[in-house]
Amino acid sequence: MNSSDNVMYEVAFMPDVHFHDLFAQFEPGTFDGLPVTYNGEEKQAVIRTMEAQLTSTRLFNENYFAFLAALDDAIERGIKYIALPGDFSDDGQPAHVSGLMEILNQYRDEHGISFFLTPGNHDPGRPFEAEAGKSNYLGEAGKRQPVYSKQHPRCLEKINASQMSEAPACTDEVKELGYNGLFDLIGDFGLKPNVSYHYYETPFSGDQSAQTEIDEDIFDPDKRLYEICHEGTGGSYRQPGYTHCLEIMDMSYLVEPVDGLWLLALDTNVYIPQAYADTSNPTDPSNFSGSGNNGYNKVITHKEHLIEWMTDVAKRAEEMDKTLISFSHFPTADFYNGAGPIIENVWGENEFQMIRLPSVSTTQTVARTGIGLHIAGHMHMNGIEIVKDSVSGRTLTNIQVPSVAAYVPAYKIVRMYEESGQAEVETVTLDNVPDFDTLFPLYETEWSFLDSIGYDRIWNRDILNSRSYLEFTDWHIRELSRLRFLPREWPEELRHALRKMTGRDLLIFSQLSDSTRLETIEPFITGSDFTTVESNSSTFNDTWKQAVQKAETMANNAGFSFLDLNEWNGNDLSTDFYRIRNAGDLALNDISNERMNQYALLADAYAETSDHTDQPHQLWDAKSLSLRQKLAGVFEVMALFADRLPSVHIQIDLNSGEVTSL
C-alpha cells in the first residue's frame, strides 16, 4: 500500500535535533570561535570539543549539517509538513535557538514548509530562565573554552586558565530560556494560531470549532498556565495535603494545517516542584526538578489535565472523521521490548535509563485516551511498540524516531491513507551528509593537544577518517560505548570480563557452572588453544577442556568454525549491544548476519545452562548474580533488543495493530 495515489497526508518527524548554531556570533569580547572554511567562505565556528561529543549521547556539532540534509531530503520528497517533537535545541540557549529559527524561517519562506514544534526536556531545561553555559567549547590550540552566562558562578568566580582550559567567556546568549523566552522565539512554528490553519486550540482554550471569530489572546502564554504541586496535579485536581504548588506553562496544542488532518502536539515535560521549593519566588528555576526522567509516568500523576484533553480530542476526531496524529517528546510504551526486569537484575535499578521506561499502567492509561498513533523521540532509538488496552480495547501505536544527532541518524515519514486506520511509516537514514567533515581540521588540533599532555582518556583519532556521516555516527556509538557506557553503566566484573574474553571464550564460559570465577579461567582465555590448555598444570584443566569440547560441538552444529568466534571480543560485543539497542533493525547494516547468528547461539547457550531461567526476577539481583548469570542476562537482553517489530519501512493497521514490512 505504498502507492502515492492513496496518500491523504504526509508528515515528517525529526525529534532530538539538539541544534547548536555552529556559526553563532557571541557579543564582542567574549568568544569569537575558531576559523574554518564552510561553503567556500571563511567562518568562525563556536563548537564543542570532540571529547564532549564522544562522551555524550548526542552530537553537538555535525548534527547541524545532518539537520540541513534531512530538511533538503524532505523537500526533494515533496513533504510540506515537518514536526520537531522536542529537543530541537540543545538546552534552549538564545544563541542556538535563534540560529534554528533562522533556518526554519528560510525553509518556510523558500520551500513552503510548515513546521510544528513541541518542547522536550532540553527546551527548556527548567520552566523559567536559568543561568547556564558549557565548560567544553573548543578553544584555541585545542584547549577547552568554557562559555557561561554573566551571572553564572563560573563567571562570577573569575576562574583563571589552566593546562586543559581557557578562562571562561561570559555572555547571556548561553542562558537557558524558560517557557516564556522560548515561546517568544518559536511561537510562529505551531505554538500560535496561523491564518493558514483550518483549526487551532490548546488544552485551555476550549473547543473553538463553533467560534466564528477567535480571540487570539486566549493563546497567549499567560492563558496557558496550569498548577503543579510536589505531590501531583494542582488546580481542580489538587488533593488535600498537596504542597509547594506553582504555576507553569503548558505548550500543548491541536492544529489542523490542512483539511482533515489533526496534529496533536503534546507538551509532556513535567517539572515537579522540589520539596524545598520557595513559593514566594515562583519563577526561581531551582524550585523545579528537570523533566528528563519523568515522561508519561509523571504526566499521569502531575498533568492530569493533559490526559483529559487528549481523551476529548481523540473522541472529537473520531466523531468528525479527522485523521489524528499525536506527537510528543517522550515515549508512551516500553521501548526495551520487555527486557526491563533483566536489565535491572544485571545492571542495577535505575541503570540503563530504566527510570524513563513507561510503566504498564501508564501505557494502558495513554492507550485508553484513544489517541491511537503517537510519535516519540527522547531515547534516540528506532522502534515501534503496539499495545492494546485491556479495558477499552483501544490500540496504541508508539513510533520511536531516531535522532539525526546519534547512531543511526535518521528521521521518519508518516503517511496516512484513504483506507481507515492504515498508515505507512518510512525511515530515512542520513548516510551521505554534505560538509559533515567541515570541522575535522579543528578536531585534529584538539587531538594533538590532548596527545601532547598525555591525556589518559583520549578519543580514537580514526574517527576523523570517516568517509560518510553514517560512518561518523557509528564511530560515535563505538567511542561512546568505550568512554562512557562501559565505565559508567556496566558492573566491574562484567567490564573486566569483556576486556579479556573473545566470542570463543564466552561460548566456553557458558558451559561452566555458575560458581566459576573469572580469575579461575583467566589462564585459559583470550583465544588460547588446546596446546596451552594441556600444558597448564591447573586442577581446573579437565573442567575447562570439557567445556571447550562442548562449546566446539555447539559451534560446529550451528555451522560455525570454532575459531570464527575468536574474530571478535567483548568490546565488539558491547558496541553491537548498543547498536542494536539504539537502532533496532537499522543496526543490521553494520553487524553481519554471521555475527548476529553467533550472538543468537550464545544467547541459547547461556539460556540452556542458566540456573535462574524459571525463577522470578525478584529472587535475584545484580549483587548476588555470578558472572556467568550476568553474561546470560546480557545475551538475553540483546536477543530481546534484536527481536523487536520491523520498523524501517512498514505498514500498520492502527485498529488491529498488525505490522507489515515493506
PyMOL commands that set and color helices and strands:
alter all, ss='L'
color gray80, all
select helices_A, chain A and resi 4-6+50-54+63-76+94-111+140-142+153-156+172-174+179-191+216-219+221-223+235-237+285-287+295-302+304-319+340-347+354-356+360-369+440-452+461-465+469-489+492-500+503-509+518-521+530-535+541-557+562-567+570-589+593-609+617-619+627-642
alter helices_A, ss='H'
color red, helices_A
select strands_A, chain A and resi 7-13+34-38+41-45+81-85+114-118+133-138+144-148+169-170+199-201+225-228+246-249+253-258+261-266+323-328+373-376+383-388+395-400+410-417+422-429+649-653+659-661
alter strands_A, ss='S'
color yellow, strands_A
deselect
rebuild
show_as cartoon
